[in-house]
Amino acid sequence: MNTIINGFTRFGFIDLARVAEKGAAFGFRRATRSELEQGIALAESLMSSKIADPDAVAEMDRITGMTAWVTGDPVEGIFLTLPLSKQGEAAVRDGSYNPARPDPAHLCSNGEGCTAFYIGVYAGATREARWNVMTAAAVMRVELFSAYPCFARGATEDGRRSMERLGFTPYEGGLADLYVQEALTPVSGEAA
């Protein structure tokens, strides 16, 4: 499992306990329903636009076991990350993926094999929360998810700048304002 075939990474399996441990090192925890609502409201206020509603994000989190993360008490930062199936990666690349309500077949279920990641949002209200979000995103990308392409949309100028600092580039042919960072290393066949 060390190659990219037809533009799609072979399946890799995610160790959800390791993801939670790494997130906790930066103050992140899986969001409760109340925290999820707070985090979404925070992201929407910072972005001046709507994102997925709490019910949809809760369902994404139920399917993946790793979508909704928050930091702070009360919530000061949110990070929504979605592991994608082969079908999900193809949908992101061709523009048919629905970020607000993805088809369950586009998501990897609770650590099952995935081929890519989609970042729904990462946002922080305070300097510390922004630092936690950006540092967690960079460290987790390199240490846990380097074998996978990673997608995100540039919804704001700040978001586009931060993605570019992380090494993302614009992707043509997919969703509007889509950015990608292709796999940094091949899938090793071991759990991430």
Secondary structure in CASP SS format (residue, H / E / C, confidence):
PFRMAT SS
TARGET T0000
AUTHOR 0000-0000-0000
METHOD secondary structure of the structure
MODEL  1
M C 1.00
N C 1.00
T C 1.00
I E 1.00
I E 1.00
N C 1.00
G C 1.00
F E 1.00
T E 1.00
R C 1.00
F C 1.00
G E 1.00
F C 1.00
I C 1.00
D C 1.00
L H 1.00
A H 1.00
R H 1.00
V H 1.00
A H 1.00
E H 1.00
K H 1.00
G H 1.00
A H 1.00
A C 1.00
F C 1.00
G C 1.00
F C 1.00
R E 1.00
R E 1.00
A C 1.00
T C 1.00
R H 1.00
S H 1.00
E H 1.00
L H 1.00
E H 1.00
Q H 1.00
G H 1.00
I H 1.00
A H 1.00
L H 1.00
A H 1.00
E H 1.00
S H 1.00
L H 1.00
M H 1.00
S C 1.00
S C 1.00
K C 1.00
I C 1.00
A C 1.00
D C 1.00
P H 1.00
D H 1.00
A H 1.00
V H 1.00
A H 1.00
E H 1.00
M H 1.00
D H 1.00
R H 1.00
I H 1.00
T H 1.00
G C 1.00
M C 1.00
T C 1.00
A E 1.00
W E 1.00
V E 1.00
T E 1.00
G C 1.00
D C 1.00
P C 1.00
V C 1.00
E C 1.00
G E 1.00
I E 1.00
F E 1.00
L E 1.00
T E 1.00
L E 1.00
P E 1.00
L E 1.00
S C 1.00
K H 1.00
Q H 1.00
G H 1.00
E H 1.00
A H 1.00
A H 1.00
V H 1.00
R H 1.00
D H 1.00
G C 1.00
S C 1.00
Y C 1.00
N C 1.00
P C 1.00
A C 1.00
R C 1.00
P C 1.00
D C 1.00
P H 1.00
A H 1.00
H H 1.00
L E 1.00
C C 1.00
S C 1.00
N C 1.00
G C 1.00
E C 1.00
G C 1.00
C E 1.00
T C 1.00
A E 1.00
F E 1.00
Y E 1.00
I E 1.00
G E 1.00
V E 1.00
Y E 1.00
A E 1.00
G E 1.00
A C 1.00
T C 1.00
R H 1.00
E H 1.00
A H 1.00
R H 1.00
W H 1.00
N H 1.00
V H 1.00
M H 1.00
T H 1.00
A H 1.00
A H 1.00
A H 1.00
V H 1.00
M H 1.00
R H 1.00
V H 1.00
E H 1.00
L C 1.00
F C 1.00
S C 1.00
A C 1.00
Y C 1.00
P C 1.00
C E 1.00
F E 1.00
A E 1.00
R E 1.00
G C 1.00
A C 1.00
T C 1.00
E H 1.00
D H 1.00
G H 1.00
R H 1.00
R H 1.00
S H 1.00
M H 1.00
E H 1.00
R H 1.00
L C 1.00
G C 1.00
F C 1.00
T E 1.00
P E 1.00
Y C 1.00
E C 1.00
G C 1.00
G C 1.00
L C 1.00
A C 1.00
D C 1.00
L E 1.00
Y E 1.00
V E 1.00
Q E 1.00
E C 1.00
A C 1.00
L C 1.00
T C 1.00
P C 1.00
V C 1.00
S C 1.00
G C 1.00
E C 1.00
A C 1.00
A C 1.00
END
